[in-house]
Amino acid sequence: MEQPLWLLFHCLGMRRDNIAELRVNGNIRTKEVRVVAPDGSQVGVKKIEEALWLAEQLDLDLVEVAPGAKPPVCKIMDYGKYKYEQSVRDREARKKQTRTVIKEVRMKPRIGDHDYEMLMRRSLHFLTDGDKVKVTIRFRGRENERPELGLNLINRLLEDLGEYATVEQAAAKEGRTMTSVIAPTAAARALKAQQEKQEKQEKAEAEGDSSEEEPMPVSDVSEEPTESPEPDGDHDGDVTPETEAEPEADGSPEPDSEPDEGASAQEGQLDAEDEDA
């Protein structure tokens, strides 16, 4: 039965990884191993089956850390955690590595003072950043017959840089160019650290000043309501009339506003009887 291609490539990748990495658990082929506990204590020489059983009981892995020893040394550990910590250590080590970068500064033997000052400040900036500086001087025409002009220019640059530069490669002329390499000193690195510290202080002071001068937002200002004057009686504008209070009810009945029709008819009948009498 043919195996699928993805399974074949997966097996090949696992085999390549096992060769490059440590052998773990079932990949350990020796019959006996020296077992080290997770806390670093020595357990002793055990058969591979017993060592695997101990690692399984602790829910950890059996990792062959010293395959060249007799018998090989295996440690009980969490292999996934070990690989993660190892990758973190490698990453931190790569961060601490200093990469050597060479910056180039090109000049002419008859350079002007303004251009020279600009290139000198640029060279100092490169040195404080920890980079080396390659000074290249190009000769044209009859300048090629006077190499001392280029040598004097390099010496002038070294004098102006002072304690921040040291000669790593002396000036040498090849054809129409003269080159020299200068490297930073400890004073240049200290100057860089001082500049960074000063920039942080200035930034902190600027942030403090901006926070003090920051105006209060409009939404936070509480406006007190202004009392409107009471309207006078003679005011001609639209004034809402006040509601009159209802009179309190007392014991006396209220008089009827309309006459009772039955009572008036009875009074008329009494008047007619008096006239007949």
SEZAVO-948411 format. One record per residue: x, y, z of N, C-alpha, C in turn; residue in three letters. Coordinates in pm, 1 decimal, m for minus. Example, Ala and Ser with C-alpha at 12.3 -4.5 7.8 and 13.67 -1.06 7.14 Angstrom:
% residues 2
- 1319.0;m569.0;780.0;1230.0;m450.0;780.0;1320.0;m330.0;780.0;ALA
- 1285.0;m225.0;708.0;1367.0;m106.0;714.0;1290.0;3.0;787.0;SER
***
This chain:
% residues 277
- 85.3;m120.3;0.0;0.0;0.0;0.0;88.2;124.4;0.0;MET
- 63.4;215.4;m93.4;143.9;335.6;m105.2;103.3;435.9;2.5;GLU
- 205.4;498.5;60.3;181.3;599.5;161.7;161.1;735.5;94.1;GLN
- 76.4;821.3;149.9;59.2;955.3;91.7;187.6;1036.7;103.2;PRO
- 201.5;1132.2;11.6;324.9;1211.2;7.3;344.0;1293.4;133.7;LEU
- 232.8;1348.4;189.5;249.8;1432.9;307.5;303.6;1353.4;425.6;TRP
- 264.3;1224.4;436.5;314.7;1141.7;544.8;462.6;1110.4;524.9;LEU
- 502.9;1087.8;398.3;643.1;1060.6;370.6;730.7;1180.3;404.3;LEU
- 687.8;1300.9;361.9;765.0;1420.8;393.0;766.6;1448.1;542.7;PHE
- 655.3;1417.8;610.8;650.0;1439.3;755.4;749.1;1347.5;827.3;HIS
- 756.8;1223.5;784.0;851.1;1129.2;845.2;994.8;1170.7;818.2;CYS
- 1021.0;1217.7;697.0;1156.6;1264.1;666.3;1193.5;1385.1;749.6;LEU
- 1095.8;1476.0;769.6;1123.1;1593.2;852.2;1147.5;1554.9;996.5;GLY
- 1071.2;1459.8;1049.4;1092.8;1414.9;1186.5;1228.8;1349.8;1201.0;MET
- 1269.4;1271.1;1100.4;1400.0;1206.6;1109.2;1511.6;1309.8;1108.4;ARG
- 1495.7;1414.8;1025.1;1598.2;1517.3;1021.1;1604.3;1593.5;1152.8;ARG
- 1483.9;1622.1;1211.6;1481.6;1692.6;1339.5;1542.0;1608.2;1451.0;ASP
- 1517.2;1476.2;1448.9;1571.5;1390.8;1553.3;1723.3;1385.6;1547.2;ASN
- 1777.8;1393.5;1424.9;1923.3;1393.5;1414.0;1980.4;1522.6;1468.7;ILE
- 1913.5;1635.4;1440.4;1965.4;1764.3;1483.4;1940.1;1788.6;1632.1;ALA
- 1827.6;1739.5;1685.6;1792.8;1766.9;1823.0;1829.2;1648.9;1912.4;GLU
- 1791.6;1665.1;2039.2;1817.9;1557.9;2135.2;1716.9;1445.7;2116.5;LEU
- 1758.4;1327.2;2151.1;1667.8;1212.5;2142.6;1581.1;1207.8;2268.2;ARG
- 1451.9;1183.1;2246.9;1353.6;1192.2;2354.6;1271.4;1064.2;2356.9;VAL
- 1247.1;1014.8;2477.9;1154.7;903.1;2503.3;1185.9;782.4;2414.9;ASN
- 1096.1;746.1;2325.8;1112.2;625.2;2245.9;1225.5;630.7;2145.9;GLY
- 1280.7;748.4;2118.8;1392.8;759.2;2024.6;1526.2;719.0;2088.1;ASN
- 1530.8;698.8;2218.6;1654.2;655.2;2286.2;1670.3;505.0;2262.7;ILE
- 1782.4;464.5;2205.0;1801.6;326.7;2160.9;1886.6;242.2;2254.7;ARG
- 1947.6;299.6;2354.3;2034.6;222.1;2442.4;1951.2;141.7;2541.6;THR
- 2013.5;33.0;2593.9;1941.9;m54.9;2687.6;1942.6;0.4;2829.0;LYS
- 2054.2;66.2;2868.1;2065.6;121.8;3002.6;2106.8;268.1;2992.9;GLU
- 2056.1;347.4;3085.3;2087.0;490.5;3089.0;2107.5;533.8;3233.9;VAL
- 2182.2;640.4;3250.9;2198.5;700.2;3383.1;2093.3;809.7;3396.2;ARG
- 2005.0;797.1;3490.6;1889.3;884.7;3502.9;1920.1;997.0;3601.6;VAL
- 1882.3;1118.6;3561.5;1893.9;1237.2;3646.8;1753.1;1288.8;3671.9;VAL
- 1721.3;1313.5;3798.3;1588.2;1360.2;3836.5;1566.8;1504.5;3790.6;ALA
- 1442.4;1552.8;3788.3;1416.8;1692.2;3746.7;1486.8;1795.4;3833.0;PRO
- 1510.1;1764.4;3962.3;1578.9;1859.6;4049.5;1730.2;1849.2;4039.9;ASP
- 1783.1;1762.2;3953.6;1926.9;1748.2;3935.3;1991.1;1638.1;4015.7;GLY
- 1918.1;1570.0;4100.0;1975.5;1461.6;4180.1;1991.8;1335.4;4095.8;SER
- 2088.3;1254.7;4134.0;2118.6;1131.8;4060.9;2025.1;1019.0;4105.8;GLN
- 1959.5;956.0;4008.1;1873.7;842.2;4036.9;1952.8;712.2;4024.9;VAL
- 2048.4;709.5;3932.1;2131.0;591.0;3912.1;2110.1;531.5;3773.9;GLY
- 2178.7;420.4;3749.0;2169.3;351.6;3619.8;2043.6;265.3;3620.1;VAL
- 1960.4;287.8;3522.2;1835.0;215.2;3509.6;1821.2;161.4;3368.2;LYS
- 1741.3;57.4;3355.4;1707.6;10.2;3222.9;1617.0;112.7;3154.7;LYS
- 1619.7;114.2;3022.4;1544.7;214.7;2949.1;1395.3;203.0;2975.4;ILE
- 1346.2;81.9;2993.6;1203.5;65.2;3021.6;1166.8;126.4;3156.2;GLU
- 1253.6;105.3;3257.6;1226.7;160.7;3390.4;1238.8;312.2;3390.1;GLU
- 1335.5;364.8;3315.2;1351.6;510.1;3307.2;1230.9;575.0;3240.0;ALA
- 1183.0;512.4;3132.4;1063.9;565.2;3066.7;942.0;558.2;3158.3;LEU
- 933.6;451.3;3239.9;822.1;439.8;3333.7;827.1;550.0;3438.8;TRP
- 948.4;581.7;3488.9;961.3;690.3;3587.2;919.1;824.8;3526.8;LEU
- 960.5;850.9;3402.3;923.3;977.5;3337.8;773.0;984.2;3314.4;ALA
- 714.6;870.5;3280.8;570.2;868.5;3256.9;493.2;891.1;3386.2;GLU
- 543.7;839.4;3497.7;476.8;859.7;3625.6;477.1;1007.1;3666.6;GLN
- 582.8;1078.2;3629.7;592.1;1220.8;3662.9;529.3;1309.1;3555.7;LEU
- 474.7;1247.4;3450.1;414.4;1320.8;3338.5;516.5;1414.5;3273.2;ASP
- 639.6;1363.0;3257.4;747.3;1439.1;3194.9;810.1;1355.0;3084.1;LEU
- 918.5;1407.4;3024.0;988.4;1340.1;2915.0;1125.3;1293.1;2962.3;ASP
- 1172.7;1188.8;2898.5;1307.9;1139.2;2922.2;1393.8;1186.2;2806.0;LEU
- 1491.2;1273.7;2835.7;1571.3;1338.8;2732.1;1715.7;1293.4;2748.1;VAL
- 1776.6;1251.1;2637.4;1917.0;1208.4;2637.3;2004.8;1332.3;2622.4;GLU
- 2065.9;1375.9;2733.2;2144.4;1499.6;2733.3;2291.7;1475.2;2706.4;VAL
- 2342.6;1356.4;2731.7;2484.3;1325.2;2707.8;2492.3;1188.8;2640.4;ALA
- 2472.5;1184.3;2507.0;2474.7;1053.5;2439.8;2613.3;990.1;2433.3;PRO
- 2718.8;1070.9;2448.6;2854.2;1016.2;2439.7;2902.1;947.7;2565.7;GLY
- 2833.0;964.9;2676.5;2875.7;901.9;2801.9;2841.7;753.3;2801.5;ALA
- 2906.3;680.1;2891.9;2882.5;536.1;2904.7;2843.9;505.6;3048.8;LYS
- 2720.5;468.9;3074.4;2605.6;472.5;2982.1;2558.5;615.0;2956.7;PRO
- 2478.8;637.9;2851.1;2430.6;773.2;2821.8;2351.2;830.9;2939.0;PRO
- 2361.5;962.6;2953.9;2292.8;1033.2;3062.4;2161.0;1086.7;3009.0;VAL
- 2054.2;1053.3;3079.4;1920.3;1100.8;3043.7;1861.9;1175.5;3162.4;CYS
- 1794.8;1284.1;3133.6;1733.5;1365.2;3238.3;1582.9;1369.0;3218.5;LYS
- 1512.7;1360.4;3330.0;1367.1;1369.0;3326.6;1329.3;1517.0;3334.0;ILE
- 1261.1;1566.1;3229.9;1228.4;1708.9;3221.8;1107.9;1727.2;3130.5;MET
- 1059.2;1851.6;3129.1;955.2;1891.5;3034.0;1026.9;1939.1;2908.6;ASP
- 1026.3;1858.2;2804.4;1105.6;1888.1;2686.0;1053.4;2011.9;2612.2;TYR
- 923.3;2031.7;2608.8;869.0;2151.1;2544.0;913.1;2278.5;2613.5;GLY
- 909.8;2277.8;2747.0;955.6;2394.2;2822.4;1104.9;2415.9;2803.7;LYS
- 1180.3;2305.8;2796.8;1325.2;2316.6;2776.7;1356.6;2381.0;2641.5;TYR
- 1286.2;2341.2;2535.3;1310.2;2399.4;2402.9;1273.9;2547.9;2400.8;LYS
- 1165.9;2584.8;2468.3;1126.2;2725.5;2471.8;1231.4;2809.7;2544.2;TYR
- 1277.4;2763.0;2659.6;1378.4;2838.1;2734.1;1508.0;2847.9;2654.6;GLU
- 1543.0;2741.7;2582.6;1663.3;2745.6;2501.9;1650.8;2847.4;2388.7;GLN
- 1534.5;2854.8;2326.1;1515.2;2953.9;2219.6;1522.1;3096.5;2274.2;SER
- 1469.3;3117.6;2395.8;1477.9;3250.3;2456.3;1622.3;3287.4;2485.0;VAL
- 1700.8;3192.6;2536.5;1841.9;3220.5;2563.7;1918.5;3250.5;2434.9;ARG
- 1889.1;3176.7;2329.5;1957.2;3202.4;2201.9;1920.7;3339.7;2147.5;ASP
- 1795.2;3377.5;2161.1;1752.6;3508.5;2112.1;1819.0;3620.7;2190.4;ARG
- 1829.3;3605.8;2321.7;1896.4;3707.5;2402.6;2044.4;3715.0;2368.5;GLU
- 2106.1;3600.8;2341.7;2247.9;3601.4;2304.1;2269.4;3672.3;2170.6;ALA
- 2175.5;3652.6;2076.1;2189.0;3721.6;1947.5;2171.6;3872.3;1962.8;ARG
- 2085.8;3913.6;2056.9;2068.9;4056.8;2078.7;2195.3;4121.4;2133.7;LYS
- 2266.9;4049.2;2217.8;2386.5;4105.4;2279.6;2506.5;4104.6;2186.0;LYS
- 2498.0;4031.7;2076.6;2609.5;4029.3;1983.1;2619.9;4164.1;1912.4;GLN
- 2741.5;4213.3;1901.7;2766.2;4341.2;1834.9;2806.5;4314.8;1690.8;THR
- 2736.1;4377.8;1599.7;2767.9;4364.4;1458.9;2860.5;4476.9;1416.7;ARG
- 2969.7;4441.2;1354.0;3066.9;4539.8;1310.3;3021.8;4599.4;1177.7;THR
- 2996.7;4729.8;1178.6;2953.7;4801.3;1059.7;3059.5;4906.3;1027.1;VAL
- 3098.1;4912.4;902.3;3199.0;5008.8;856.8;3128.9;5113.8;771.8;ILE
- 3135.0;5236.9;815.8;3083.4;5350.2;740.4;3197.9;5416.7;664.4;LYS
- 3167.0;5468.9;549.0;3270.2;5529.5;465.6;3248.7;5679.3;455.0;GLU
- 3358.2;5751.7;463.8;3358.9;5897.2;447.7;3457.7;5930.1;337.3;VAL
- 3411.3;5997.8;233.7;3496.2;6030.7;118.6;3532.7;6178.4;120.7;ARG
- 3659.3;6205.4;93.3;3710.5;6341.8;92.9;3799.9;6364.1;m28.1;MET
- 3827.0;6492.2;m51.1;3923.9;6533.3;m152.6;4042.4;6598.8;m82.6;LYS
- 4160.7;6591.4;m140.8;4277.3;6653.1;m73.6;4258.3;6802.1;m48.4;PRO
- 4192.8;6873.8;m139.5;4173.4;7018.6;m124.1;4027.2;7045.9;m85.4;ARG
- 3982.0;6985.1;24.3;3844.0;7000.7;70.2;3828.7;7133.4;142.3;ILE
- 3710.7;7194.2;129.4;3683.6;7319.3;198.2;3661.0;7298.9;346.9;GLY
- 3673.3;7408.3;420.8;3658.6;7399.3;566.8;3516.7;7358.0;607.2;ASP
- 3416.6;7412.5;538.7;3278.1;7379.2;573.8;3250.6;7231.1;547.4;HIS
- 3294.6;7181.5;431.9;3272.2;7040.1;400.9;3349.1;6950.0;496.8;ASP
- 3467.5;6994.6;534.6;3546.5;6913.0;628.1;3477.3;6905.1;764.4;TYR
- 3425.5;7017.2;814.6;3357.7;7016.4;943.6;3234.9;6925.5;940.3;GLU
- 3162.6;6927.5;829.3;3043.8;6843.3;819.3;3082.5;6695.5;821.6;MET
- 3184.8;6656.4;746.8;3228.2;6516.5;744.1;3291.1;6474.7;877.0;LEU
- 3355.6;6568.2;944.4;3412.8;6534.9;1075.5;3303.1;6506.3;1177.5;MET
- 3194.9;6587.7;1177.6;3082.8;6562.8;1268.9;3012.2;6432.3;1234.3;ARG
- 3003.5;6402.4;1104.7;2941.7;6276.2;1064.8;3025.3;6157.3;1111.2;ARG
- 3155.9;6170.2;1102.8;3243.8;6061.5;1149.3;3229.7;6042.3;1299.6;SER
- 3218.4;6151.6;1374.6;3199.3;6140.7;1519.5;3066.2;6074.3;1551.9;LEU
- 2964.0;6103.5;1473.9;2833.7;6039.5;1494.6;2843.4;5888.8;1470.7;HIS
- 2914.5;5848.7;1367.2;2932.6;5704.9;1340.6;3008.1;5637.1;1453.9;PHE
- 3109.4;5703.6;1504.6;3190.2;5643.2;1610.9;3110.6;5629.0;1740.0;LEU
- 3029.1;5727.4;1773.0;2949.2;5717.5;1895.1;2842.1;5609.5;1883.0;THR
- 2802.6;5578.2;1760.6;2707.3;5468.8;1740.3;2774.3;5331.7;1745.7;ASP
- 2906.9;5329.0;1762.4;2978.6;5202.4;1770.4;3026.7;5149.5;1636.7;GLY
- 3019.1;5228.7;1531.2;3061.0;5184.0;1398.2;3202.7;5230.9;1368.8;ASP
- 3267.0;5155.8;1283.2;3399.2;5196.1;1235.4;3383.5;5289.1;1115.2;LYS
- 3485.5;5369.4;1090.6;3480.2;5467.2;982.8;3598.1;5442.5;889.4;VAL
- 3566.5;5427.9;762.0;3668.1;5413.3;658.8;3681.6;5546.3;586.4;LYS
- 3798.1;5608.2;597.7;3824.8;5737.7;535.4;3889.3;5712.5;399.4;VAL
- 3825.3;5762.0;295.1;3875.1;5743.8;159.1;3902.9;5879.6;97.7;THR
- 4023.9;5896.8;47.2;4064.9;6021.9;m17.3;4099.4;5990.2;m162.0;ILE
- 4035.6;6063.3;m252.6;4057.1;6040.3;m394.7;4140.6;6154.8;m452.7;ARG
- 4240.6;6117.0;m527.1;4329.8;6213.5;m590.6;4291.9;6227.0;m737.7;PHE
- 4297.3;6352.3;m787.2;4266.8;6378.2;m926.8;4380.0;6460.8;m989.6;ARG
- 4414.4;6423.6;m1113.2;4515.6;6500.1;m1186.6;4650.3;6496.6;m1118.3;GLY
- 4706.5;6614.5;m1101.7;4839.0;6624.5;m1040.8;4837.4;6599.6;m890.3;ARG
- 4717.8;6593.9;m828.5;4710.9;6563.2;m685.3;4765.9;6423.1;m656.6;GLU
- 4762.2;6336.5;m755.2;4812.8;6200.3;m735.0;4962.9;6198.1;m707.9;ASN
- 5032.7;6304.1;m747.9;5177.1;6311.6;m724.3;5210.3;6365.3;m586.1;GLU
- 5111.3;6403.7;m508.4;5137.0;6459.2;m374.7;5053.1;6382.8;m272.1;ARG
- 5092.7;6262.2;m236.1;5015.6;6183.3;m138.3;5019.8;6241.5;2.4;PRO
- 5116.0;6330.9;28.3;5123.1;6388.3;163.1;5001.0;6472.9;194.5;GLU
- 4931.9;6523.0;90.2;4809.7;6599.4;115.7;4702.3;6510.8;180.0;LEU
- 4688.7;6391.8;128.0;4591.5;6300.1;187.4;4632.2;6254.8;326.5;GLY
- 4762.0;6232.3;345.8;4808.3;6188.6;478.2;4787.6;6297.5;582.2;LEU
- 4813.0;6423.3;543.5;4790.9;6533.6;637.1;4642.3;6548.6;671.0;ASN
- 4556.9;6523.0;571.7;4413.0;6534.6;596.5;4365.5;6426.7;694.1;LEU
- 4415.5;6306.5;682.3;4377.2;6199.1;774.5;4427.8;6228.8;914.9;ILE
- 4550.3;6278.2;924.7;4603.9;6313.7;1056.5;4523.9;6427.1;1120.5;ASN
- 4480.8;6521.7;1038.1;4397.7;6631.3;1090.0;4265.3;6577.9;1143.9;ARG
- 4204.6;6484.2;1071.2;4078.5;6425.3;1117.1;4097.4;6350.8;1248.8;LEU
- 4206.6;6278.0;1263.2;4232.6;6205.0;1387.4;4253.8;6300.9;1503.7;LEU
- 4321.3;6411.9;1478.0;4342.1;6509.3;1584.7;4210.6;6573.3;1628.6;GLU
- 4122.1;6600.7;1533.5;3995.4;6664.2;1569.1;3902.4;6567.2;1642.5;ASP
- 3906.6;6441.2;1605.4;3824.3;6342.4;1675.6;3877.5;6314.3;1814.9;LEU
- 4007.0;6330.1;1834.9;4066.9;6320.9;1967.1;4054.0;6183.0;2029.6;GLY
- 4000.2;6178.8;2153.0;3994.3;6055.0;2230.4;3884.4;5960.4;2184.5;GLU
- 3801.1;6004.0;2092.4;3689.9;5919.8;2049.2;3725.9;5825.3;1935.6;TYR
- 3847.6;5834.9;1881.5;3885.5;5751.2;1766.9;4026.3;5698.6;1786.2;ALA
- 4048.3;5580.2;1732.9;4180.8;5519.3;1731.8;4203.8;5455.9;1595.4;THR
- 4330.2;5451.6;1553.8;4363.7;5401.1;1420.6;4364.0;5249.1;1424.2;VAL
- 4280.4;5189.5;1340.9;4279.4;5044.2;1326.4;4359.2;4999.4;1204.8;GLU
- 4355.8;5076.9;1100.5;4433.2;5048.3;979.4;4499.5;5177.1;934.4;GLN
- 4630.9;5177.2;928.5;4704.8;5296.7;891.5;4674.8;5335.5;746.8;ALA
- 4701.0;5461.8;716.3;4673.4;5511.7;582.0;4762.8;5441.3;480.3;ALA
- 4700.3;5398.1;371.1;4772.8;5329.7;263.9;4715.6;5377.5;131.5;ALA
- 4804.2;5401.3;34.9;4763.9;5453.9;m95.5;4766.8;5341.3;m198.4;LYS
- 4656.5;5329.4;m272.3;4646.1;5232.6;m380.0;4590.7;5303.9;m502.6;GLU
- 4673.2;5318.2;m603.6;4630.7;5388.8;m723.7;4604.0;5535.1;m694.0;GLY
- 4481.7;5578.1;m718.2;4445.3;5717.5;m694.7;4365.4;5737.2;m566.9;ARG
- 4361.5;5638.7;m480.6;4287.2;5650.2;m355.1;4377.6;5617.1;m236.9;THR
- 4350.4;5682.5;m126.3;4418.5;5655.6;0.4;4310.7;5624.7;103.8;MET
- 4325.8;5514.1;174.0;4225.4;5470.9;271.2;4287.0;5450.6;408.2;THR
- 4204.0;5468.3;507.6;4242.5;5443.0;646.2;4115.4;5409.6;723.5;SER
- 4126.4;5321.4;821.2;4012.6;5277.8;902.0;4036.7;5319.8;1046.0;VAL
- 3938.4;5386.3;1104.3;3946.1;5427.7;1244.2;3831.5;5362.5;1318.9;ILE
- 3856.7;5328.0;1443.5;3759.4;5254.9;1526.4;3722.1;5338.7;1647.6;ALA
- 3603.0;5315.6;1704.0;3561.7;5391.2;1823.5;3633.8;5342.6;1948.1;PRO
- 3643.3;5428.3;2044.2;3704.7;5395.9;2172.6;3596.5;5388.5;2280.1;THR
- 3640.1;5357.8;2402.2;3544.9;5352.8;2513.4;3485.2;5489.7;2541.7;ALA
- 3561.9;5596.0;2515.8;3510.1;5731.4;2536.8;3394.5;5761.8;2442.2;ALA
- 3401.0;5708.8;2318.7;3291.3;5730.1;2223.9;3164.9;5660.5;2271.2;ALA
- 3177.1;5538.9;2323.9;3059.3;5469.4;2375.3;3002.8;5538.6;2498.8;ARG
- 3092.0;5592.7;2583.9;3044.1;5666.3;2700.9;2972.3;5794.4;2659.8;ALA
- 3023.1;5859.3;2554.3;2956.2;5979.6;2504.5;2817.2;5946.9;2451.4;LEU
- 2803.7;5833.0;2383.6;2672.7;5791.8;2333.7;2575.1;5766.5;2448.7;LYS
- 2622.7;5699.7;2554.2;2536.1;5674.0;2669.5;2495.5;5804.3;2737.5;ALA
- 2587.9;5899.3;2744.8;2555.8;6028.6;2806.4;2453.0;6105.1;2723.3;GLN
- 2465.9;6099.3;2592.1;2369.8;6166.4;2504.8;2230.5;6104.2;2518.8;GLN
- 2223.2;5972.3;2524.0;2093.6;5906.9;2540.8;2030.4;5943.3;2674.9;GLU
- 2110.5;5949.8;2779.8;2057.6;5987.3;2910.8;2005.6;6130.1;2910.3;LYS
- 2079.0;6219.8;2845.4;2035.1;6358.6;2838.1;1906.7;6372.3;2757.2;GLN
- 1895.4;6296.1;2649.5;1772.3;6299.9;2569.8;1652.5;6250.2;2649.9;GLU
- 1671.8;6145.9;2729.8;1562.1;6096.7;2813.4;1519.5;6199.9;2915.6;LYS
- 1615.5;6269.7;2976.3;1581.7;6372.5;3073.7;1505.1;6487.1;3008.8;GLN
- 1550.8;6530.2;2891.4;1481.1;6638.2;2821.6;1339.5;6595.6;2782.2;GLU
- 1324.8;6471.6;2739.8;1192.4;6423.5;2702.5;1100.4;6418.9;2823.7;LYS
- 1153.8;6372.7;2938.7;1072.4;6367.7;3060.1;1032.6;6507.8;3104.6;ALA
- 1124.5;6604.2;3095.8;1091.4;6741.4;3133.1;986.7;6800.4;3039.6;GLU
- 999.3;6770.6;2909.9;900.5;6822.3;2814.2;762.4;6764.4;2841.3;ALA
- 756.3;6635.5;2873.7;627.4;6574.5;2905.9;568.6;6633.3;3033.8;GLU
- 654.0;6662.9;3132.3;604.9;6723.7;3255.6;549.7;6862.7;3232.4;GLY
- 619.8;6942.7;3149.6;571.1;7077.9;3119.9;439.6;7073.7;3043.0;ASP
- 427.8;6981.1;2949.3;304.5;6973.3;2871.2;186.6;6931.4;2957.6;SER
- 210.9;6844.1;3055.9;101.7;6802.4;3144.0;58.2;6915.2;3236.5;SER
- 153.3;7002.4;3276.5;116.0;7114.4;3363.0;38.2;7220.4;3286.2;GLU
- 74.8;7245.8;3161.3;10.3;7349.5;3082.3;m114.1;7299.9;3010.2;GLU
- m151.6;7178.2;3025.5;m266.4;7123.5;2954.4;m395.1;7186.6;3009.5;GLU
- m474.7;7252.4;2923.4;m597.6;7316.8;2973.9;m701.3;7214.2;3015.5;PRO
- m789.5;7260.4;3102.8;m895.6;7172.5;3149.5;m996.2;7151.7;3037.8;MET
- m1035.4;7029.7;3011.0;m1133.8;7007.7;2904.5;m1266.3;7074.1;2935.9;PRO
- m1336.9;7115.0;2828.2;m1462.1;7188.5;2845.0;m1567.0;7102.6;2912.2;VAL
- m1563.1;6971.3;2883.4;m1665.1;6883.0;2938.6;m1655.8;6869.6;3089.1;SER
- m1535.3;6897.2;3144.9;m1518.0;6882.0;3288.9;m1560.2;7005.8;3366.5;ASP
- m1582.8;7118.8;3296.0;m1618.9;7241.9;3365.0;m1769.2;7239.9;3393.8;VAL
- m1802.1;7250.0;3519.5;m1943.5;7246.0;3558.0;m1997.5;7388.0;3558.4;SER
- m2096.9;7415.1;3476.7;m2156.7;7547.2;3468.7;m2271.5;7556.8;3569.2;GLU
- m2266.4;7660.6;3654.0;m2372.3;7680.3;3751.6;m2491.2;7747.5;3683.1;GLU
- m2610.1;7698.7;3706.2;m2726.5;7761.1;3641.1;m2751.0;7901.1;3694.3;PRO
- m2776.9;7993.9;3603.2;m2803.1;8132.9;3641.5;m2949.8;8148.3;3675.5;THR
- m2978.5;8220.1;3786.8;m3115.6;8240.7;3830.8;m3180.6;8350.5;3748.5;GLU
- m3290.8;8320.4;3688.4;m3363.2;8418.8;3608.6;m3448.7;8505.1;3701.4;SER
- m3455.0;8635.5;3678.8;m3536.3;8721.6;3767.6;m3684.0;8690.8;3753.6;PRO
- m3756.6;8706.6;3865.8;m3899.7;8679.3;3866.2;m3972.7;8787.2;3786.2;GLU
- m4067.8;8747.9;3708.3;m4139.9;8849.2;3627.7;m4229.1;8936.8;3715.3;PRO
- m4232.7;9066.5;3679.4;m4318.2;9160.9;3749.4;m4459.4;9153.5;3695.5;ASP
- m4549.4;9213.7;3766.6;m4688.9;9211.1;3723.6;m4712.3;9291.0;3596.6;GLY
- m4635.1;9398.5;3577.6;m4654.6;9485.1;3461.9;m4577.3;9438.1;3341.6;ASP
- m4522.0;9319.8;3346.5;m4440.0;9272.2;3235.0;m4529.1;9239.2;3116.4;HIS
- m4491.0;9287.4;3001.1;m4571.3;9271.2;2881.4;m4540.6;9142.9;2807.1;ASP
- m4435.3;9072.9;2844.5;m4397.3;8954.1;2769.9;m4486.4;8836.4;2804.5;GLY
- m4448.2;8719.5;2748.2;m4523.2;8597.8;2773.7;m4483.4;8543.1;2908.7;ASP
- m4571.1;8550.8;2999.7;m4544.7;8504.5;3135.6;m4641.0;8392.7;3164.5;VAL
- m4590.5;8284.9;3216.0;m4676.6;8172.2;3250.0;m4752.6;8204.3;3375.8;THR
- m4888.2;8206.7;3373.6;m4965.6;8241.5;3495.3;m4950.1;8134.6;3599.6;PRO
- m4945.5;8181.2;3722.0;m4933.2;8087.6;3832.5;m5067.6;8020.7;3856.2;GLU
- m5064.0;7896.1;3891.7;m5188.5;7822.4;3920.3;m5239.5;7862.0;4056.5;THR
- m5371.4;7898.2;4061.8;m5431.0;7940.5;4188.4;m5454.5;7818.9;4276.0;GLU
- m5429.7;7837.8;4404.0;m5450.2;7728.6;4498.1;m5598.4;7706.2;4519.6;ALA
- m5639.6;7584.3;4522.7;m5779.5;7551.4;4543.5;m5818.0;7579.8;4687.9;GLU
- m5934.0;7638.0;4712.9;m5975.2;7668.5;4852.4;m6000.7;7540.7;4928.6;PRO
- m5967.6;7549.7;5057.1;m5985.3;7433.8;5140.3;m6133.9;7410.1;5165.4;GLU
- m6170.2;7286.9;5165.1;m6311.9;7252.0;5185.6;m6346.1;7261.7;5333.9;ALA
- m6456.6;7338.9;5368.0;m6499.9;7347.5;5507.0;m6634.1;7275.6;5521.7;ASP
- m6695.0;7290.1;5636.8;m6818.6;7218.0;5662.5;m6939.8;7272.8;5589.0;GLY
- m6944.7;7409.1;5557.9;m7061.6;7470.8;5493.3;m7070.5;7429.5;5349.7;SER
- m7193.0;7395.3;5303.6;m7205.7;7355.6;5163.2;m7192.2;7474.8;5071.1;PRO
- m7145.7;7450.5;4953.8;m7124.5;7557.2;4857.8;m7259.2;7595.3;4797.6;GLU
- m7286.0;7724.8;4779.0;m7414.0;7767.5;4717.7;m7418.0;7725.9;4572.9;PRO
- m7537.9;7685.9;4528.4;m7552.6;7647.5;4388.9;m7554.6;7771.2;4303.7;ASP
- m7491.1;7763.2;4196.5;m7484.9;7878.7;4106.7;m7612.6;7890.6;4023.8;SER
- m7687.9;7781.5;3997.2;m7808.7;7785.0;3915.4;m7930.4;7759.5;4006.2;GLU
- m8050.2;7829.9;3984.7;m8171.2;7809.0;4068.4;m8232.7;7674.3;4041.9;PRO
- m8294.9;7620.0;4145.5;m8358.5;7488.4;4135.7;m8497.8;7508.3;4075.4;ASP
- m8531.1;7440.5;3964.8;m8659.9;7457.6;3895.8;m8775.8;7405.2;3981.7;GLU
- m8758.0;7298.1;4059.0;m8865.5;7242.5;4143.4;m8909.4;7337.1;4254.9;GLY
- m8817.1;7403.3;4315.4;m8849.6;7497.3;4423.0;m8927.3;7616.8;4370.2;ALA
- m8896.3;7670.5;4257.5;m8968.9;7786.0;4201.5;m9113.1;7749.2;4167.4;SER
- m9133.1;7625.5;4118.7;m9270.3;7583.2;4086.4;m9353.8;7569.9;4212.7;ALA
- m9296.8;7520.8;4322.3;m9371.6;7506.4;4448.9;m9408.7;7643.2;4504.3;GLN
- m9323.0;7743.1;4496.1;m9352.3;7877.0;4543.3;m9468.7;7939.3;4464.5;GLU
- m9473.9;7914.4;4334.7;m9585.1;7969.6;4252.9;m9718.4;7908.8;4292.3;GLY
- m9720.3;7778.2;4326.4;m9844.0;7712.7;4367.0;m9894.1;7770.3;4498.9;GLN
- m9804.3;7798.5;4595.3;m9844.9;7855.5;4724.8;m9905.1;7994.7;4703.0;LEU
- m9852.3;8074.6;4616.4;m9904.5;8209.6;4590.7;m10046.0;8202.5;4532.5;ASP
- m10071.4;8103.4;4448.1;m10205.1;8091.7;4389.0;m10309.2;8051.4;4492.8;ALA
- m10276.4;7965.0;4587.4;m10368.8;7924.7;4692.9;m10402.0;8042.5;4782.4;GLU
- m10307.2;8133.3;4814.0;m10333.7;8249.5;4898.6;m10434.5;8344.6;4828.8;ASP
- m10421.2;8361.1;4700.0;m10510.9;8447.9;4629.4;m10654.3;8391.5;4630.6;GLU
- m10672.2;8260.2;4617.2;m10806.0;8202.7;4619.2;m10871.2;8216.7;4757.5;ASP
- m10788.6;8205.7;4861.4;m10844.2;8221.1;4993.2;m10889.6;8363.9;5017.2;ALA
***
